[in-house]
Amino acid sequence: MTFRSTPSWDQETTLGGARDQVRRRVEEQAARRNVAARWIDGVDPAAELDTIRGLGRGVVVGSEMALWRWSADALARLCELVRELDGLLVFIEPTAGLGWRRLLQLPGRRYRRDIPAELRAAGFIVTTQVRLRHGGYGTYVRGEARHIASVAE
């Protein structure tokens, strides 16, 4: 797959461009590490974690609009697994808006969760985080997350 028109990773873009950035980043990081990449679908966290565990050290995990469906406990288990495997998580997720945009998001919907904050609470260090606005009230975030121990080494 080629991404000739995809903006560079550190460049802000549209939601569609950010999705392309995440796909490209997963492929690049997996190729650089010479490891497998796994896209999670968010439907069954336990099955996803088992599959990721089977891929071995250095795995690159991609998530496109899937983690917001996972519980905080499942995110913590993903963090522990990525730490054990010295892996990388690359994501684009709906997230809680900032300021007045947050008030416009529907009350009680799980996409109001602050995914980067939840990843940090689970033990990840979130890097290259960019928040994107989409439409009148949608807010998305794309970035990378590693376990704190992976960064220190």
C-alpha positions as CSV (number, residue, x, y, z in Angstrom):
1,M,0.0,0.0,0.0
2,T,1.4,3.4,-0.9
3,F,0.6,6.7,0.9
4,R,2.2,9.3,-1.4
5,S,-0.3,12.0,-0.5
6,T,-0.2,11.3,3.3
7,P,1.0,14.2,5.3
8,S,4.1,13.6,7.5
9,W,3.5,12.2,11.0
10,D,4.1,15.5,12.8
11,Q,1.8,17.5,10.5
12,E,-1.8,18.3,11.5
13,T,-4.3,17.2,8.9
14,T,-7.9,16.2,8.4
15,L,-9.5,13.1,9.9
16,G,-9.0,11.2,6.7
17,G,-5.4,12.3,6.5
18,A,-4.8,11.3,10.1
19,R,-6.2,7.8,9.4
20,D,-3.8,7.5,6.5
21,Q,-1.0,8.7,8.8
22,V,-1.8,6.0,11.4
23,R,-1.9,3.2,8.8
24,R,1.4,4.4,7.3
25,R,3.0,4.8,10.7
26,V,2.1,1.2,11.7
27,E,3.6,-0.2,8.5
28,E,6.7,1.9,8.8
29,Q,7.3,1.0,12.4
30,A,6.7,-2.7,11.9
31,A,9.1,-2.7,8.9
32,R,11.7,-0.7,10.9
33,R,11.5,-3.2,13.7
34,N,11.2,-6.1,11.4
35,V,8.2,-7.4,13.3
36,A,4.5,-8.1,12.9
37,A,1.8,-5.5,13.0
38,R,-1.7,-6.1,14.4
39,W,-4.8,-4.0,13.9
40,I,-7.2,-4.4,16.7
41,D,-10.9,-4.3,16.1
42,G,-12.2,-3.5,19.6
43,V,-14.9,-6.1,19.6
44,D,-13.3,-8.7,21.9
45,P,-10.3,-7.4,23.9
46,A,-9.5,-10.8,25.4
47,A,-9.1,-12.4,22.0
48,E,-7.1,-9.4,20.7
49,L,-4.7,-9.6,23.6
50,D,-4.2,-13.3,23.1
51,T,-3.5,-12.7,19.4
52,I,-1.0,-9.8,20.2
53,R,0.8,-12.0,22.8
54,G,1.3,-14.6,20.1
55,L,3.1,-12.2,17.8
56,G,6.1,-11.9,20.0
57,R,8.6,-9.1,20.9
58,G,8.5,-5.7,19.4
59,V,5.0,-6.0,18.0
60,V,3.4,-2.9,16.6
61,V,-0.3,-2.6,17.5
62,G,-2.5,-0.3,15.4
63,S,-5.9,1.0,16.5
64,E,-8.3,2.9,14.3
65,M,-11.4,3.8,16.3
66,A,-11.3,0.7,18.5
67,L,-9.8,1.5,21.9
68,W,-12.7,3.8,22.9
69,R,-14.8,0.6,23.1
70,W,-12.4,-1.1,25.5
71,S,-12.8,-0.9,29.3
72,A,-10.2,0.8,31.4
73,D,-9.2,-2.7,32.7
74,A,-8.7,-3.9,29.1
75,L,-6.5,-0.9,28.4
76,A,-4.4,-1.7,31.4
77,R,-4.0,-5.3,30.2
78,L,-3.0,-4.0,26.8
79,C,-0.4,-1.7,28.4
80,E,1.1,-4.6,30.4
81,L,1.3,-6.7,27.3
82,V,2.9,-4.0,25.2
83,R,5.4,-3.5,28.0
84,E,6.2,-7.3,28.2
85,L,6.7,-7.4,24.4
86,D,8.5,-4.1,24.2
87,G,5.9,-3.1,21.7
88,L,4.4,0.1,20.3
89,L,0.7,1.3,20.1
90,V,-0.2,3.6,17.2
91,F,-3.8,4.9,17.4
92,I,-6.5,7.2,16.2
93,E,-9.5,7.4,18.4
94,P,-12.5,9.6,19.1
95,T,-11.9,11.4,22.4
96,A,-13.3,14.0,24.7
97,G,-13.4,17.4,23.2
98,L,-11.9,20.5,24.9
99,G,-13.8,23.5,26.1
100,W,-17.2,24.2,24.5
101,R,-16.7,21.2,22.1
102,R,-16.9,18.9,25.1
103,L,-20.3,20.3,26.1
104,L,-21.6,19.6,22.6
105,Q,-20.8,15.9,22.7
106,L,-23.7,13.7,23.7
107,P,-23.9,13.0,27.4
108,G,-23.2,9.5,28.5
109,R,-21.5,8.3,25.2
110,R,-18.3,6.5,25.7
111,Y,-16.5,8.5,23.0
112,R,-16.4,11.3,25.5
113,R,-13.6,9.4,27.2
114,D,-10.2,11.0,27.1
115,I,-8.3,8.2,25.5
116,P,-4.8,9.7,25.9
117,A,-5.4,10.3,29.7
118,E,-6.7,6.7,30.1
119,L,-3.6,5.3,28.3
120,R,-1.4,7.3,30.6
121,A,-3.3,6.1,33.6
122,A,-2.8,2.5,32.4
123,G,1.0,3.1,32.4
124,F,1.7,4.2,28.8
125,I,3.6,7.2,27.8
126,V,1.8,8.9,25.0
127,T,3.9,10.6,22.4
128,T,3.3,12.7,19.3
129,Q,-0.3,13.3,20.3
130,V,-2.4,15.5,18.0
131,R,-6.0,16.4,18.5
132,L,-8.2,16.8,15.4
133,R,-11.5,18.4,15.1
134,H,-14.1,16.9,12.7
135,G,-17.4,18.6,12.0
136,G,-19.1,20.7,14.6
137,Y,-18.4,18.6,17.7
138,G,-16.3,15.6,16.9
139,T,-12.8,15.4,18.4
140,Y,-10.2,12.8,17.6
141,V,-6.7,12.1,18.7
142,R,-3.9,10.3,17.0
143,G,-0.5,9.4,18.4
144,E,1.8,6.7,19.7
145,A,2.0,5.1,23.1
146,R,4.7,3.0,24.7
147,H,5.2,1.7,28.2
148,I,7.3,3.9,30.4
149,A,9.9,1.2,30.9
150,S,10.4,0.9,27.1
151,V,11.2,4.6,26.8
152,A,13.6,4.5,29.8
153,E,15.7,1.7,28.3
